[in-house]
Amino acid sequence: MEKFGKSQPVRRVEDRRFLTGTGRYIADGVAATALQCIVVRSEVAHGRISNLDVTEARQATGVHLVVTADDLAEAGVDNGIEANLVQNRDGSKAAAPVRPILATDRVRFVGEPIAVVIAETLHEARDAAEAILLDIDDLPVKMDVRAGGEALHPEAPDNRAFDWGMGDEAATSAAFDKAARVVSLQVDDNRIITNSMEPRGCLADWDGARLHFSFSGQGVWGMKDRLATTLGLEAGAVHVTIPDVGGAFGMKAMPYPEYFVVAHAARALGRPVCWMADRTESMLSDNAGRDLSTLAELAFDAEGRLSAYRIHSRVNLGAYNSVMGQPIQTELFSRVLMGCYDVQTVWMRVEGFYTNTTQVDAYRGAGRPEAIYVLERTMDRAARELGIDPWELRRRNFIPGNRFPYKSATGETYDVGEFHKVLARAAETADRKGFAARRFADAQKGLLRGQGLCYYIESILGDPAEGARVVFEEDGTVSIHVGTQSNGQGHETVYAQFLADQTGIPPSMIRVIQGDSDVIPQGGGTGGSRSVTTQTNATLAVVTQMIAAFTPYLADKMGVDEADVMFDDETFRAPGSNQTPSLLEVADMARADGRTDLLDHAARATLPARSFPNGAHVAEVVVDPETGAVRVDRYTVVDDFGNLINPLLAEGQVHGGVAQGLGQAITEHVVHDAEGQLLTASFMDYALPRAGDLPMIGFTSEPVPSTANPMGMKGCGEAGTVGSMAAVANAVQDALWDRGVRQADMPFTPMRVWDLLQNDPVAAEK
């Protein structure tokens, strides 16, 4: 049996239903009898609720229920959402204010849920919501990321949620004192909105004894546990499913207030209840991404070799702790703090602050894009200040190939890496030698061309354990039950392909079952680039178990010793027997013999370690100084993803990730006014990248098989975003450098770039 898949670029089988309109999303599963919800949200960023009168709304036509915080309390529903917290560097606990499902006496961001109206139709619910009498007395609004101001929570009187540290502060300070050169850079990472194609939504139904909750998410088991705990139900009384999902990117991994209210309403009314967000509602209430500012410092010796790294980040958490808001910019950021560079002396300090904005949580990459963006922007600045070619500076400081496995300064063990080889391939593929000629040609047209490099590394995250179950069905097909959750990545294709590679079962005969807590009792869901690595590892375990179970049965059928039965080339065989049955044929034999115990196999497996995808992104941009418009003209990616199960899907993941990183760098930006009002609450004001904003993306694989899993693979789902932000930003900075611009920060919209060029000292001298 082969150790890993055949790496064939199989086209996605699920695309047929998606492209023909036969996918089944949340809105497709809403029964005609389902009641509809409208969420009444705060229209101010900070204030005290002085009056909330829902009497008239409850009497409105078609209304079945109006839910407030008092109603949840009366029903015994826990009005709070717990979050994961970090520990302060002095050993104390981070602030842990309760985030209410529905606001009680105070609101803390525009869009915070206050009440929910459930009616026969959406129109009736909306009319009733407008009848609610709501008065909010304004309080001072805090928008800046620093200590002080009106306290949003008594647990954080200075609005600082935590003050976290990692590394050796004293040793790092000493290294900086002895350094030949020190380079520092303030790096801002702007706030963005995920804007998945399908907004958040959920559907709940209560049959008198049991809750069925369906939502657009990234895993059913965490939601099942939270619903049971919050509603006071036994775990067995909650059934959670996830249908097709139109994009998630980390944002849909978390529980949101609306889910608990809908579940409560369904139980209270005994009717199915549905809630679907509209686009502006999503922009107001979905967890945001990024939003941090970091002072980064690099210490070098006289030869341009790194000796120490120090950063101090200030993170905007929003009004409350989201589930992973604190760990993302601390613990997950630290996983790749030092990137691919051989430095053991580091100090990382992060302060988290509450502001009157929507919560910040996971967005494609969750901490690793933020870390690599800071490091690679600062490395580019260092190359300029030290007078060293930026590619050479990176080569000079790479972890040598003979140092693997390599334990990083923050305790991560990089299993393998050949960074010099990958970077050399990138220089060739991106035609670095031809850049000077391209730049000169653009200059003749009055345009500015810049090239930016980012060498990234990322760590797969999440539960290292996963399960798989393979069932030989009565109709002759095979079902594989998986514990991950597709959000559009192509899991149905790659899981069927991998099982087919290992067993010889035709992919067309394999059906992937996911997203059902009744059918799949345990699973880690999707996030952190874990899915294919953990799930194929589990599949290998169940195939091994399956072959072991079939072997003695088949030995008896063949009339040979059990030790002589082999499974190879997708069939069983044994010396002295001319029988070579396939797995499907053996399953048919077992069914005919009444051996149903051989038709259902399950196993769990745990990865021994994490894998670390890495690679080089090279961007070339052209800037029109007359308008400030930035065009990404060329984009090259050379990735080390180890062995690829399906190169076509891996490339697609890279393209999508690059688009998201490029979007943040060029077009996307969340803007609030001083009163906390979101000014970018529609696609008229919030600019997602369009096809015309994206160049053709060259993708090349330069694999170094991982030793952290039997497939030799490395996760690829978030890598495109991890590398793209700094590549584009460094390219824009390169284009503007000779015009005297020394600090260029995302997003590089025409107005922002034009403004930078108006302060161009080179032009002023002319």
Secondary structure, DSSP 8 states (H G I E B T S, - for coil): --SS--------STHHHHHTT----GGGG--TT-EEEEEEE-SSSSEEEEEEE-HHHHTSTTEEEEE-HHHHHHTT----B-----B-TTS-B-----B-SS-SSEE-STT-EEEEEEESSHHHHHHHHHT-EEEEEE-----SSSS-SS-SBTTBTTSEEEEEEEE-HHHHHHHHHH-SEEEEEEEEE--EE---SS--EEEEEE-SS-EEEEESSS-SHHHHHHHHHHHT--GGGEEEE----S--TTGGGS--HHHHHHHHHHHHHTS-EEEE--HHHHHHHS-EE--EEEEEEEEE-TTS-EEEEEEEEEEEEESS--TTHHHIIIIIHHTTTTTTB----EEEEEEEEE-SS--B---TTTTHHHHHHHHHHHHHHHHHHHT--HHHHHHHHB--GGG-SEE-TTS-EE----HHHHHHHHHHHTTGGGHHHHHHHHHHTT-EEEEEEEEEE----S-SEEEEEEEE-TTS-EEEEESS--SSS-HHHHHHHHHHHHH---GGGEEEE-SBTTT------S-TT-HHHHHHHHHHHHHHHHHHHHHHHHHHHHTS-GGG-EEETTEEE-TT------HHHHHHHHHHTT-GGGSEEEEEEE-SS----EEEEEEEEEE-TTT--EEEEEEEEEEE-BS-S-HHHHHHHHHHHHHHHHHHHHT----B-TT--BS--STTTS----GGG---EEEEE-----SSSTT-B---TTHHHHHHHHHHHHHHHHHHHTTT-----S---HHHHHHHHHT-HHHHH-
